[in-house]
Amino acid sequence: MQLRPILVVSGLVLTASLSVALMPAGSSHSDDDGESRSHIGLAIAPVKLNLEGRNPSLVGLGSYLVNAVAGCNDCHTHPNFAPGGDPYKGQPKMINAAQYLAGGRAFGPFVSRNITPEAPSGRPAGLTFEQFKEVLHHGTDFDHAHPQFGPLLQVMPWSVYQSMTDHDMRAIYEYLSSIPHAEPGPVGP
Ligand code: HEC
């Protein structure tokens, strides 16, 4: 019984030194209040954003999640990079802004969709926020694009995104609402 307080104390010391070790040294991105993520997000958005009537910090967080975390561009922009801007060829990265998130990448029989704002509603992929959340939570295909393969979106990693907070989903939705409408080029792998 004499041992117990000593164990508790050493546990506290261990926890404290672990959290120090986990903080990136000298990083200005180490705070997790959303502020710096939002700043980075606004800085890395590859297209001009329409912030009118929107909360810039929420849009910035959405951009951070779309462009620095969730990789939506990988599948929803085709091709990913502008001519001469492919980092995988050692070129300085330049996202294909003209077709940014307009879809058109084929994965076998499945093709990524246009998730830019749709006229006249201005909603991303024409979806309300409630529908957008249902897509991310359950993979619901509101367009019923391929009944032969069943009602659920394939390839799209909704089974990963479904664990995001509502706040993060809202941020992504606000960001997607603020980007310009774009049209895809020819469908291809
Ligand atoms: C691994 C590739 C991939 C990634 C990454 C990806 N998607 Fe998708 N997404 C797809 C494909 C493919 C479809 C169409 C699937 C089908 O037809 O079954 C789709 C469909 C969608 C739809 C349905 C659109 C509609 O018109 O109903 C939305 C919304 C969407 N994706 C949003 C996103 C967002 C937001 C991200 C990033 C957070 C993302 N996707 C990341 C591949 C991807």
py3Dmol code that shows the C-alpha trace and the ligand (Angstrom):
import py3Dmol

protein = """\
ATOM      1  CA  MET A   1       0.000   0.000   0.000  1.00  0.00           C
ATOM      2  CA  GLN A   2       2.955   2.297   0.584  1.00  0.00           C
ATOM      3  CA  LEU A   3       3.822   1.928  -3.085  1.00  0.00           C
ATOM      4  CA  ARG A   4       0.610   3.385  -4.492  1.00  0.00           C
ATOM      5  CA  PRO A   5       1.293   7.164  -4.309  1.00  0.00           C
ATOM      6  CA  ILE A   6       4.684   6.627  -5.899  1.00  0.00           C
ATOM      7  CA  LEU A   7       3.115   4.804  -8.857  1.00  0.00           C
ATOM      8  CA  VAL A   8       0.580   7.574  -9.350  1.00  0.00           C
ATOM      9  CA  VAL A   9       3.303  10.212  -9.310  1.00  0.00           C
ATOM     10  CA  SER A  10       5.469   8.379 -11.804  1.00  0.00           C
ATOM     11  CA  GLY A  11       2.425   7.903 -14.047  1.00  0.00           C
ATOM     12  CA  LEU A  12       1.873  11.669 -14.072  1.00  0.00           C
ATOM     13  CA  VAL A  13       5.490  12.325 -14.901  1.00  0.00           C
ATOM     14  CA  LEU A  14       5.306   9.816 -17.747  1.00  0.00           C
ATOM     15  CA  THR A  15       2.155  11.441 -19.152  1.00  0.00           C
ATOM     16  CA  ALA A  16       3.709  14.903 -18.988  1.00  0.00           C
ATOM     17  CA  SER A  17       6.907  13.901 -20.752  1.00  0.00           C
ATOM     18  CA  LEU A  18       4.942  11.973 -23.398  1.00  0.00           C
ATOM     19  CA  SER A  19       2.853  15.007 -24.321  1.00  0.00           C
ATOM     20  CA  VAL A  20       5.975  17.145 -24.565  1.00  0.00           C
ATOM     21  CA  ALA A  21       7.546  14.540 -26.830  1.00  0.00           C
ATOM     22  CA  LEU A  22       4.440  14.485 -29.059  1.00  0.00           C
ATOM     23  CA  MET A  23       4.495  18.260 -29.671  1.00  0.00           C
ATOM     24  CA  PRO A  24       6.388  19.008 -32.876  1.00  0.00           C
ATOM     25  CA  ALA A  25       9.355  21.139 -31.826  1.00  0.00           C
ATOM     26  CA  GLY A  26       9.249  24.727 -33.039  1.00  0.00           C
ATOM     27  CA  SER A  27       6.109  24.098 -35.088  1.00  0.00           C
ATOM     28  CA  SER A  28       3.652  26.937 -35.449  1.00  0.00           C
ATOM     29  CA  HIS A  29       1.051  24.364 -36.447  1.00  0.00           C
ATOM     30  CA  SER A  30       1.021  22.564 -33.146  1.00  0.00           C
ATOM     31  CA  ASP A  31      -2.112  24.212 -31.713  1.00  0.00           C
ATOM     32  CA  ASP A  32      -5.324  22.380 -32.434  1.00  0.00           C
ATOM     33  CA  ASP A  33      -7.862  25.189 -32.023  1.00  0.00           C
ATOM     34  CA  GLY A  34      -8.655  25.235 -35.732  1.00  0.00           C
ATOM     35  CA  GLU A  35      -7.155  28.687 -36.224  1.00  0.00           C
ATOM     36  CA  SER A  36      -3.887  27.693 -37.862  1.00  0.00           C
ATOM     37  CA  ARG A  37      -5.497  24.875 -39.837  1.00  0.00           C
ATOM     38  CA  SER A  38      -7.936  27.412 -41.182  1.00  0.00           C
ATOM     39  CA  HIS A  39      -5.108  29.795 -42.160  1.00  0.00           C
ATOM     40  CA  ILE A  40      -3.236  27.031 -43.939  1.00  0.00           C
ATOM     41  CA  GLY A  41      -6.475  26.015 -45.650  1.00  0.00           C
ATOM     42  CA  LEU A  42      -7.096  29.512 -47.013  1.00  0.00           C
ATOM     43  CA  ALA A  43      -3.480  29.709 -48.193  1.00  0.00           C
ATOM     44  CA  ILE A  44      -3.486  26.385 -50.075  1.00  0.00           C
ATOM     45  CA  ALA A  45      -6.890  26.608 -51.804  1.00  0.00           C
ATOM     46  CA  PRO A  46      -5.944  26.274 -55.491  1.00  0.00           C
ATOM     47  CA  VAL A  47      -8.929  28.319 -56.761  1.00  0.00           C
ATOM     48  CA  LYS A  48     -10.424  31.709 -55.958  1.00  0.00           C
ATOM     49  CA  LEU A  49     -12.987  31.385 -53.162  1.00  0.00           C
ATOM     50  CA  ASN A  50     -16.274  33.216 -52.907  1.00  0.00           C
ATOM     51  CA  LEU A  51     -16.367  34.151 -49.223  1.00  0.00           C
ATOM     52  CA  GLU A  52     -19.374  36.446 -49.484  1.00  0.00           C
ATOM     53  CA  GLY A  53     -21.752  35.738 -46.594  1.00  0.00           C
ATOM     54  CA  ARG A  54     -19.522  32.892 -45.366  1.00  0.00           C
ATOM     55  CA  ASN A  55     -17.430  32.335 -42.276  1.00  0.00           C
ATOM     56  CA  PRO A  56     -13.841  32.477 -43.605  1.00  0.00           C
ATOM     57  CA  SER A  57     -12.451  30.439 -40.744  1.00  0.00           C
ATOM     58  CA  LEU A  58     -14.955  27.618 -41.407  1.00  0.00           C
ATOM     59  CA  VAL A  59     -14.224  27.745 -45.157  1.00  0.00           C
ATOM     60  CA  GLY A  60     -10.490  27.695 -44.354  1.00  0.00           C
ATOM     61  CA  LEU A  61     -10.885  24.626 -42.166  1.00  0.00           C
ATOM     62  CA  GLY A  62     -12.845  22.960 -44.972  1.00  0.00           C
ATOM     63  CA  SER A  63     -10.068  23.733 -47.429  1.00  0.00           C
ATOM     64  CA  TYR A  64      -7.521  22.310 -45.021  1.00  0.00           C
ATOM     65  CA  LEU A  65      -9.534  19.087 -44.703  1.00  0.00           C
ATOM     66  CA  VAL A  66     -10.141  18.780 -48.470  1.00  0.00           C
ATOM     67  CA  ASN A  67      -6.666  19.789 -49.674  1.00  0.00           C
ATOM     68  CA  ALA A  68      -4.306  18.711 -46.877  1.00  0.00           C
ATOM     69  CA  VAL A  69      -6.052  15.767 -45.213  1.00  0.00           C
ATOM     70  CA  ALA A  70      -8.785  13.929 -47.102  1.00  0.00           C
ATOM     71  CA  GLY A  71      -7.316  14.007 -50.621  1.00  0.00           C
ATOM     72  CA  CYS A  72     -10.639  14.692 -52.387  1.00  0.00           C
ATOM     73  CA  ASN A  73      -8.607  16.175 -55.254  1.00  0.00           C
ATOM     74  CA  ASP A  74      -6.885  12.840 -55.923  1.00  0.00           C
ATOM     75  CA  CYS A  75     -10.085  11.322 -57.252  1.00  0.00           C
ATOM     76  CA  HIS A  76     -12.333  14.279 -58.024  1.00  0.00           C
ATOM     77  CA  THR A  77      -9.951  16.357 -60.189  1.00  0.00           C
ATOM     78  CA  HIS A  78      -8.955  14.824 -63.500  1.00  0.00           C
ATOM     79  CA  PRO A  79      -6.133  15.191 -64.272  1.00  0.00           C
ATOM     80  CA  ASN A  80      -4.898  16.171 -60.798  1.00  0.00           C
ATOM     81  CA  PHE A  81      -2.230  18.620 -61.917  1.00  0.00           C
ATOM     82  CA  ALA A  82      -1.868  21.402 -64.450  1.00  0.00           C
ATOM     83  CA  PRO A  83       0.570  20.859 -67.348  1.00  0.00           C
ATOM     84  CA  GLY A  84       4.120  21.194 -65.972  1.00  0.00           C
ATOM     85  CA  GLY A  85       2.847  21.024 -62.372  1.00  0.00           C
ATOM     86  CA  ASP A  86       3.104  17.323 -61.526  1.00  0.00           C
ATOM     87  CA  PRO A  87       5.137  16.865 -58.329  1.00  0.00           C
ATOM     88  CA  TYR A  88       5.523  13.161 -59.121  1.00  0.00           C
ATOM     89  CA  LYS A  89       7.631  14.195 -62.106  1.00  0.00           C
ATOM     90  CA  GLY A  90       9.709  16.474 -59.888  1.00  0.00           C
ATOM     91  CA  GLN A  91       7.840  19.557 -61.086  1.00  0.00           C
ATOM     92  CA  PRO A  92       6.602  22.279 -58.708  1.00  0.00           C
ATOM     93  CA  LYS A  93       3.067  21.289 -57.674  1.00  0.00           C
ATOM     94  CA  MET A  94       0.271  23.072 -59.519  1.00  0.00           C
ATOM     95  CA  ILE A  95      -3.259  21.725 -59.059  1.00  0.00           C
ATOM     96  CA  ASN A  96      -5.429  21.571 -62.195  1.00  0.00           C
ATOM     97  CA  ALA A  97      -7.534  24.572 -61.156  1.00  0.00           C
ATOM     98  CA  ALA A  98      -9.577  24.633 -64.390  1.00  0.00           C
ATOM     99  CA  GLN A  99     -11.168  21.261 -63.589  1.00  0.00           C
ATOM    100  CA  TYR A 100     -10.760  21.379 -59.815  1.00  0.00           C
ATOM    101  CA  LEU A 101     -13.138  18.860 -58.200  1.00  0.00           C
ATOM    102  CA  ALA A 102     -15.195  18.569 -61.402  1.00  0.00           C
ATOM    103  CA  GLY A 103     -14.887  14.755 -61.422  1.00  0.00           C
ATOM    104  CA  GLY A 104     -14.310  12.568 -64.472  1.00  0.00           C
ATOM    105  CA  ARG A 105     -11.750  10.095 -63.153  1.00  0.00           C
ATOM    106  CA  ALA A 106     -12.698   6.504 -63.994  1.00  0.00           C
ATOM    107  CA  PHE A 107     -12.221   3.630 -61.572  1.00  0.00           C
ATOM    108  CA  GLY A 108     -13.336   0.705 -63.685  1.00  0.00           C
ATOM    109  CA  PRO A 109     -17.049   1.278 -64.241  1.00  0.00           C
ATOM    110  CA  PHE A 110     -17.248   4.022 -61.586  1.00  0.00           C
ATOM    111  CA  VAL A 111     -16.533   7.666 -62.329  1.00  0.00           C
ATOM    112  CA  SER A 112     -15.871  10.351 -59.720  1.00  0.00           C
ATOM    113  CA  ARG A 113     -18.602  12.983 -59.695  1.00  0.00           C
ATOM    114  CA  ASN A 114     -18.565  16.709 -60.102  1.00  0.00           C
ATOM    115  CA  ILE A 115     -18.677  18.094 -56.538  1.00  0.00           C
ATOM    116  CA  THR A 116     -18.372  21.789 -57.492  1.00  0.00           C
ATOM    117  CA  PRO A 117     -21.367  24.104 -56.912  1.00  0.00           C
ATOM    118  CA  GLU A 118     -24.224  23.323 -59.286  1.00  0.00           C
ATOM    119  CA  ALA A 119     -26.326  26.035 -60.914  1.00  0.00           C
ATOM    120  CA  PRO A 120     -28.789  27.427 -59.988  1.00  0.00           C
ATOM    121  CA  SER A 121     -28.747  26.215 -56.354  1.00  0.00           C
ATOM    122  CA  GLY A 122     -25.009  26.852 -55.841  1.00  0.00           C
ATOM    123  CA  ARG A 123     -24.869  23.654 -53.773  1.00  0.00           C
ATOM    124  CA  PRO A 124     -21.892  21.297 -54.071  1.00  0.00           C
ATOM    125  CA  ALA A 125     -22.963  18.467 -56.419  1.00  0.00           C
ATOM    126  CA  GLY A 126     -26.460  19.959 -56.015  1.00  0.00           C
ATOM    127  CA  LEU A 127     -26.707  18.410 -52.532  1.00  0.00           C
ATOM    128  CA  THR A 128     -28.206  20.059 -49.441  1.00  0.00           C
ATOM    129  CA  PHE A 129     -26.053  19.829 -46.328  1.00  0.00           C
ATOM    130  CA  GLU A 130     -28.336  17.090 -44.962  1.00  0.00           C
ATOM    131  CA  GLN A 131     -27.873  15.060 -48.163  1.00  0.00           C
ATOM    132  CA  PHE A 132     -24.129  15.739 -48.181  1.00  0.00           C
ATOM    133  CA  LYS A 133     -23.895  14.379 -44.632  1.00  0.00           C
ATOM    134  CA  GLU A 134     -25.860  11.324 -45.688  1.00  0.00           C
ATOM    135  CA  VAL A 135     -23.375  10.744 -48.536  1.00  0.00           C
ATOM    136  CA  LEU A 136     -20.435  10.907 -46.120  1.00  0.00           C
ATOM    137  CA  HIS A 137     -22.151   8.815 -43.443  1.00  0.00           C
ATOM    138  CA  HIS A 138     -23.768   6.108 -45.568  1.00  0.00           C
ATOM    139  CA  GLY A 139     -22.551   6.378 -49.187  1.00  0.00           C
ATOM    140  CA  THR A 140     -26.065   7.168 -50.417  1.00  0.00           C
ATOM    141  CA  ASP A 141     -26.122   7.825 -54.168  1.00  0.00           C
ATOM    142  CA  PHE A 142     -28.788  10.489 -54.632  1.00  0.00           C
ATOM    143  CA  ASP A 143     -28.267  10.317 -58.432  1.00  0.00           C
ATOM    144  CA  HIS A 144     -28.894   6.526 -58.601  1.00  0.00           C
ATOM    145  CA  ALA A 145     -26.177   6.532 -61.267  1.00  0.00           C
ATOM    146  CA  HIS A 146     -25.566   2.782 -61.452  1.00  0.00           C
ATOM    147  CA  PRO A 147     -28.524   0.683 -60.264  1.00  0.00           C
ATOM    148  CA  GLN A 148     -26.825  -2.394 -61.784  1.00  0.00           C
ATOM    149  CA  PHE A 149     -24.149  -2.130 -59.048  1.00  0.00           C
ATOM    150  CA  GLY A 150     -26.571  -1.331 -56.243  1.00  0.00           C
ATOM    151  CA  PRO A 151     -27.598   1.851 -54.475  1.00  0.00           C
ATOM    152  CA  LEU A 152     -24.333   2.732 -52.701  1.00  0.00           C
ATOM    153  CA  LEU A 153     -21.419   4.865 -53.874  1.00  0.00           C
ATOM    154  CA  GLN A 154     -18.392   2.721 -54.700  1.00  0.00           C
ATOM    155  CA  VAL A 155     -14.679   3.683 -54.483  1.00  0.00           C
ATOM    156  CA  MET A 156     -15.609   6.923 -52.650  1.00  0.00           C
ATOM    157  CA  PRO A 157     -14.128   6.488 -49.117  1.00  0.00           C
ATOM    158  CA  TRP A 158     -17.331   7.355 -47.243  1.00  0.00           C
ATOM    159  CA  SER A 159     -16.629   4.455 -44.871  1.00  0.00           C
ATOM    160  CA  VAL A 160     -13.634   6.503 -43.690  1.00  0.00           C
ATOM    161  CA  TYR A 161     -15.206   9.982 -43.784  1.00  0.00           C
ATOM    162  CA  GLN A 162     -18.281   8.782 -41.847  1.00  0.00           C
ATOM    163  CA  SER A 163     -16.394   9.181 -38.546  1.00  0.00           C
ATOM    164  CA  MET A 164     -15.753  12.920 -39.004  1.00  0.00           C
ATOM    165  CA  THR A 165     -17.469  15.395 -36.724  1.00  0.00           C
ATOM    166  CA  ASP A 166     -20.515  17.298 -38.017  1.00  0.00           C
ATOM    167  CA  HIS A 167     -18.415  20.453 -37.683  1.00  0.00           C
ATOM    168  CA  ASP A 168     -15.750  19.095 -40.044  1.00  0.00           C
ATOM    169  CA  MET A 169     -18.426  17.964 -42.513  1.00  0.00           C
ATOM    170  CA  ARG A 170     -19.969  21.439 -42.352  1.00  0.00           C
ATOM    171  CA  ALA A 171     -16.553  23.014 -42.976  1.00  0.00           C
ATOM    172  CA  ILE A 172     -16.007  20.818 -46.057  1.00  0.00           C
ATOM    173  CA  TYR A 173     -19.493  21.664 -47.308  1.00  0.00           C
ATOM    174  CA  GLU A 174     -18.908  25.406 -46.844  1.00  0.00           C
ATOM    175  CA  TYR A 175     -15.582  25.161 -48.669  1.00  0.00           C
ATOM    176  CA  LEU A 176     -17.111  23.217 -51.568  1.00  0.00           C
ATOM    177  CA  SER A 177     -19.867  25.856 -51.754  1.00  0.00           C
ATOM    178  CA  SER A 178     -17.273  28.622 -52.081  1.00  0.00           C
ATOM    179  CA  ILE A 179     -15.223  27.193 -54.993  1.00  0.00           C
ATOM    180  CA  PRO A 180     -16.058  28.027 -58.625  1.00  0.00           C
ATOM    181  CA  HIS A 181     -18.226  25.724 -60.703  1.00  0.00           C
ATOM    182  CA  ALA A 182     -16.107  23.666 -63.110  1.00  0.00           C
ATOM    183  CA  GLU A 183     -16.779  21.178 -65.896  1.00  0.00           C
ATOM    184  CA  PRO A 184     -14.801  17.952 -66.312  1.00  0.00           C
ATOM    185  CA  GLY A 185     -12.808  17.092 -69.424  1.00  0.00           C
ATOM    186  CA  PRO A 186     -12.985  13.640 -71.046  1.00  0.00           C
ATOM    187  CA  VAL A 187     -13.455  10.763 -68.592  1.00  0.00           C
ATOM    188  CA  GLY A 188     -10.310   8.705 -68.077  1.00  0.00           C
ATOM    189  CA  PRO A 189      -8.310   6.678 -65.572  1.00  0.00           C
TER     190      PRO A 189
END
"""
ligand_1 = """\
43
HEC
C -10.586 7.233 -53.718
C -11.262 8.191 -54.580
C -12.131 9.240 -53.922
C -11.801 10.119 -52.930
C -10.481 10.267 -52.191
C -12.969 10.933 -52.713
N -13.988 10.546 -53.546
Fe -15.856 11.287 -53.605
N -16.407 9.934 -55.010
C -15.527 9.075 -55.642
C -16.230 8.325 -56.666
C -15.604 7.296 -57.603
C -17.570 8.728 -56.601
C -18.725 8.149 -57.436
C -18.933 6.709 -56.932
C -19.953 5.903 -57.669
O -20.399 6.299 -58.753
O -20.328 4.841 -57.145
C -17.645 9.753 -55.560
C -18.804 10.419 -55.186
C -18.836 11.503 -54.320
C -20.008 12.272 -53.985
C -21.426 12.052 -54.511
C -21.764 13.160 -55.483
C -23.169 13.172 -55.989
O -23.400 13.814 -57.038
O -24.061 12.565 -55.371
C -19.621 13.266 -53.136
C -20.489 14.351 -52.508
C -18.202 13.114 -52.923
N -17.767 12.022 -53.643
C -17.458 13.942 -52.123
C -16.122 13.715 -51.795
C -15.383 14.524 -50.855
C -15.915 15.765 -50.161
C -14.150 13.953 -50.740
C -13.033 14.356 -49.812
C -13.415 14.578 -48.420
C -14.128 12.798 -51.628
N -15.335 12.695 -52.250
C -13.032 11.959 -51.796
C -14.188 8.906 -55.335
C -13.502 9.532 -54.322
"""
view = py3Dmol.view(width=600, height=400)
view.addModel(protein, "pdb")
view.setStyle({"model": 0}, {"cartoon": {"style": "trace"}})
view.addModel(ligand_1, "xyz")
view.setStyle({"model": 1}, {"stick": {}})
view.zoomTo()
view.show()
